[in-house]
């Protein structure tokens, strides 16, 4: 039981680290493009926050969680189980399930806030505009924090979207590698007849 708790904990830590690293890299690229006179990427990120978080999750999930990621012997527990023994690559597709309680908690808190405000039966439109996709184009600072709805979208819904992309990352990697193999196979098939023609020409010249 304790080993599973440690595995889930380390898996979440690695997930947060990889998503944060991917986000920091994206922000640096975005700032560089904006300074160079290409603000389109920055505008797209602010307009499609959830899709950006999903993309960050897919990007972070491309890292294979094995010895090539940390080196052998990293994280050794009391029972001398190393990082590789946790098999975090197998837990990766289940990251969505692990993070889902956070989304359910956020939904429950939102419904409680609506009931306190006198809205006992919010519609799907209210849920979509108030929880999933609030208008954050003109989000302003409130005290020491940010707009509550936008912060909820980024921290709860955005994290859930990142976990969705992170869980689907192995499938994306497999499909991408298969597509590359097919493209390489087609290129090889095209190149082979040309090589055969060259070989035939060489044989003819030798016979002459």
Phi, psi and omega per residue, in radians:
X1 nan -0.819 -3.129
X2 -1.136 -0.598 3.121
X3 -1.128 -0.691 3.117
X4 -1.157 -0.675 3.105
X5 -1.095 -0.752 3.124
X6 -1.145 -0.707 3.130
X7 -1.072 -0.791 3.140
X8 -1.136 -0.723 -3.139
X9 -1.089 -0.864 3.136
X10 -1.107 -0.650 3.110
X11 -1.082 -0.737 3.110
X12 -1.170 -0.693 3.127
X13 -1.096 -0.792 3.130
X14 -1.130 -0.696 3.100
X15 -1.048 -0.857 3.132
X16 -1.096 -0.712 -3.135
X17 -1.116 -0.800 -3.101
X18 -1.186 -0.688 3.112
X19 -1.169 -0.728 3.107
X20 -1.095 -0.747 3.129
X21 -1.114 -0.748 3.108
X22 -1.117 -0.701 3.110
X23 -1.133 -0.740 3.120
X24 -1.114 -0.702 3.107
X25 -1.131 -0.730 3.118
X26 -1.115 -0.719 -3.138
X27 -1.132 -0.673 3.112
X28 -1.154 -0.716 3.101
X29 -1.130 -0.725 -3.139
X30 -1.093 -0.764 3.117
X31 -1.126 -0.687 3.113
X32 -1.111 -0.735 3.115
X33 -1.180 -0.648 3.124
X34 -1.130 -0.703 3.111
X35 -1.181 -0.523 3.138
X36 -1.423 -0.037 3.101
X37 1.701 0.355 3.113
X38 -2.183 1.401 -3.082
X39 -1.494 0.136 -3.051
X40 -1.103 -0.701 -3.130
X41 -1.138 -0.720 3.115
X42 -1.097 -0.724 3.114
X43 -1.131 -0.705 -3.128
X44 -1.137 -0.701 -3.126
X45 -1.126 -0.783 -3.130
X46 -1.223 -0.444 3.139
X47 -1.456 -0.604 -3.085
X48 -2.110 1.266 -3.065
X49 -1.166 -0.822 -3.084
X50 -1.174 -0.688 3.092
X51 -1.154 -0.600 3.064
X52 -1.134 -0.744 3.110
X53 -1.123 -0.679 3.075
X54 -1.079 -0.761 3.127
X55 -1.124 -0.662 3.089
X56 -1.116 -0.681 3.094
X57 -1.114 -0.736 3.100
X58 -1.112 -0.742 3.134
X59 -1.128 -0.774 -3.141
X60 -1.137 -0.586 -3.116
X61 -1.289 -0.149 3.112
X62 -1.266 -0.289 3.099
X63 -1.299 2.150 3.123
X64 -1.373 2.130 -3.062
X65 -1.509 1.385 3.102
X66 -2.414 -2.804 -3.112
X67 -1.127 -0.449 3.138
X68 -1.269 -0.212 -3.139
X69 -1.585 -0.746 -3.063
X70 -2.046 -0.298 -3.001
X71 1.569 2.621 -3.056
X72 -1.238 2.530 3.075
X73 1.531 0.009 3.141
X74 -1.298 2.428 -3.119
X75 1.036 1.534 3.111
X76 -1.917 2.077 -3.098
X77 -1.477 -3.078 -3.110
X78 -1.121 -0.587 3.106
X79 -1.540 0.316 3.047
X80 1.049 0.613 3.037
X81 -1.614 2.082 -3.081
X82 -1.474 3.087 3.138
X83 -0.969 -0.744 -3.113
X84 -1.127 -0.505 3.133
X85 -1.222 -0.338 3.111
X86 -1.317 -0.342 3.115
X87 0.911 0.986 -3.084
X88 -1.172 -0.395 3.106
X89 -1.133 -0.528 3.093
X90 -1.345 -0.466 3.112
X91 -1.390 -0.397 -3.052
X92 -0.904 -0.817 -3.141
X93 -1.088 -0.294 -3.124
X94 -1.685 0.135 -3.140
X95 -1.066 -0.623 3.113
X96 -1.038 -0.738 3.133
X97 -1.175 -0.650 -3.122
X98 -1.185 -0.641 -3.079
X99 -1.505 -0.328 -3.064
X100 -0.980 -0.626 3.077
X101 -0.991 -0.539 3.083
X102 -1.119 -0.724 3.105
X103 -1.152 -0.738 3.126
X104 -1.104 -0.668 3.092
X105 -1.121 -0.736 3.110
X106 -1.104 -0.697 3.110
X107 -1.129 -0.741 3.131
X108 -1.092 -0.752 3.120
X109 -1.116 -0.670 -3.139
X110 -1.132 -0.741 3.115
X111 -1.137 -0.641 3.080
X112 -1.122 -0.730 3.101
X113 -1.111 -0.672 3.115
X114 -1.154 -0.696 3.132
X115 -1.176 -0.635 3.085
X116 -1.176 -0.512 3.112
X117 -1.443 -0.037 3.118
X118 1.685 0.035 3.108
X119 -1.736 1.675 -3.055
X120 -1.511 -0.400 -3.130
X121 -2.273 1.299 3.130
X122 -1.175 2.519 3.127
X123 -1.437 2.987 3.088
X124 -1.112 -0.584 3.099
X125 -1.147 -0.712 3.087
X126 -1.106 -0.716 3.141
X127 -1.149 -0.719 -3.127
X128 -1.170 -0.832 -3.084
X129 -1.367 -0.474 -3.087
X130 -1.633 -0.481 -3.073
X131 -2.056 -0.918 -3.058
X132 -1.327 -0.873 -3.035
X133 -2.304 1.174 3.080
X134 -1.220 2.752 3.126
X135 -1.368 1.859 -3.080
X136 -1.937 0.268 -3.123
X137 -1.150 -0.604 -3.130
X138 -2.053 0.659 -3.128
X139 -1.123 2.270 -3.108
X140 -2.053 2.792 3.122
X141 -1.225 2.396 3.083
X142 -2.115 1.808 -3.091
X143 1.184 -2.154 3.123
X144 -1.716 -0.054 -3.122
X145 -1.949 -2.763 3.128
X146 -2.078 -3.128 3.105
X147 -0.971 2.265 -3.009
X148 -1.083 -0.797 -3.111
X149 -1.099 -0.729 -3.137
X150 -1.220 -0.655 3.079
X151 -1.133 -0.665 3.099
X152 -1.130 -0.734 3.135
X153 -1.083 -0.765 -3.085
X154 -1.254 -0.802 -3.031
X155 -1.359 -0.716 -3.052
X156 -1.661 -1.073 -3.107
X157 -1.178 -0.695 3.123
X158 -1.120 -0.723 3.091
X159 -1.115 -0.685 3.113
X160 -1.136 -0.721 3.100
X161 -1.129 -0.669 3.089
X162 -1.126 -0.685 3.104
X163 -1.169 -0.573 3.073
X164 -1.116 -0.835 3.092
X165 -1.123 -0.650 3.126
X166 -1.134 -0.667 3.133
X167 -1.243 -0.576 -3.141
X168 -1.483 -0.133 -3.072
X169 -1.013 -0.744 3.112
X170 -1.058 -0.648 3.101
X171 -1.161 -0.737 3.114
X172 -1.080 -0.718 -3.133
X173 -1.143 -0.727 3.131
X174 -1.148 -0.782 3.127
X175 -1.102 -0.702 3.129
X176 -1.134 -0.717 3.132
X177 -1.168 -0.665 3.088
X178 -1.114 -0.714 3.125
X179 -1.120 -0.708 3.101
X180 -1.121 -0.708 3.114
X181 -1.101 -0.703 3.114
X182 -1.125 -0.736 3.134
X183 -1.135 -0.702 3.103
X184 -1.162 -0.665 3.106
X185 -1.085 -0.706 3.106
X186 -1.145 -0.678 3.120
X187 -1.141 -0.688 3.121
X188 -1.158 -0.672 3.114
X189 -1.113 -0.632 3.113
X190 -1.236 -0.624 -3.074
X191 -1.322 -0.597 -3.076
X192 -0.993 -0.853 3.110
X193 -1.024 -0.639 3.113
X194 -1.139 -0.688 3.108
X195 -1.150 -0.679 3.121
X196 -1.103 -0.707 3.106
X197 -1.087 -0.735 3.124
X198 -1.118 -0.712 3.127
X199 -1.123 -0.716 3.114
X200 -1.105 -0.708 3.118
X201 -1.116 -0.702 3.107
X202 -1.137 -0.709 3.130
X203 -1.135 -0.682 3.119
X204 -1.121 -0.720 3.138
X205 -1.160 -0.617 3.101
X206 -1.179 -0.714 3.138
X207 -1.153 -0.603 3.130
X208 -1.275 nan nan
